[in-house]
Amino acid sequence: MRAFPIRTALTIVTFALLLAGASRVVRGVSTPNLETVAAIVEFTPDLTPIWPLQPHAVPEAAAPVRARVVVPRYLLDGDGSLDRFYAALWRTERGEPMAITRILHYGDSPTTADLITGDTRQLLQKRFGDAGHGFTLIGKPWAWYEHRGIDLSSRGWQMDPGTRWDLRNGLFGLGGVAFSTSTGAYSRVTLRDPTQTRLEVWFLRQPDGGDITVSSAGQPVGTIATDAPSRAAGFARFDLPPGTGTLEFSAEGLVRMFGITLEKRKTGVVYDSAGMNGASVSMLALIFNENHWAEELRHRNPDLVVLNYGTNESGFAAFLTHEYEKQLREAIRRVRAALPDTSILVMSPMDRGEKNGGEIETLPTIPRIVEIQRRVAGELHCGFFNTYEVMGGEGTMARWYDSQPRLVSADFIHPTPAGARIVAVAFVKELVAGLNRYKSRQVLHPQAVAEVR
């Protein structure tokens, strides 16, 4: 056991007594306090004066900290472009009765399987409340089509996605896929969450239209007559009994369906995923019938529309040079013409890799697309989310492919569930940060912000 340093202790006590006596006769010397004694004992040069009778110089007063708005790196909304959406989301956050925030997300193949969108839905609903599954198709146009929380099976339908332009009239509904029959067809939707309370069927009214019968576990829910003098968007709403776990749709005669929406009678978020394999912005700008699509959009009346394209366009450099920006502007124009009060957010594509001499490199067109989207979004008063930079920018696909676990598939385009989760977490984080900035502005300038409510 180490002996107590008696001489050191006596020296410290003597020194303290001398200081105390000096404080009575020498002006400017004060009686030592516990902090001073502790500093002497510890003797750290940055805390202890070399000469104890001369205190440290008083530091200059620090300049007052000024509040400043930090422009987000990945989400650009500084012009108030997303304020309508933020106002709705804040009402939801405050728990106002039936304050449902609806988001409609259009995208290409990564969203077809409800990857990024499914995680985004889950995260937002966990934070702000779950108001239902939202929009889903009634069959699988692609084997990998998914809507998280729902299982689909169907037979007898002719499925026409807008990406193939098979229907020259452009009547593809809200989700971009038409399900048609003239002899009879059937769909079964299984709900993993049996607390959905409201069903809406989206279909086409048309001359000589047939009937759609809706049932649940063999019990009738209702029947829809689709016959009408001319073609028009059709909607039929039904209340669902508690505990509904399955829905069956039987079509007889000439019928065209587009999908269904499922919601709950409660405050929360609904996140519609309209991802289509092979989709591009051309589909919205050229292929969709503008008037019909506008009817669909106005009926859904989302608070935010996300336009998330660019992956497929990146394979055509000449198209990017000559046509892409014009079509992006046209797609935004169409959405705004249908929904003048709705916020629009352009979401950039993910990185896309290609092999060059054995190395995985970013496709050169990807940064070009991202820059065009950023600029056009700013000029047209839209928000912009930079998915490419969130992932890590140039060379991301090489790093993601080599990571453990692997974050992207072998095509260097499509994320694995783990990779999609990274994008969704970053996206939600930026949206919440944007909401918080909006709330701060509400406190500072309530009148200006109140005008967007």
Order of alpha helices (4+ residues) and beta strands (2+ residues): alpha-alpha-beta-alpha-beta-alpha-alpha-beta-beta-beta-beta-beta-beta-beta-beta-beta-beta-beta-beta-alpha-beta-alpha-alpha-beta-beta-beta-alpha-beta-alpha-alpha-alpha-alpha
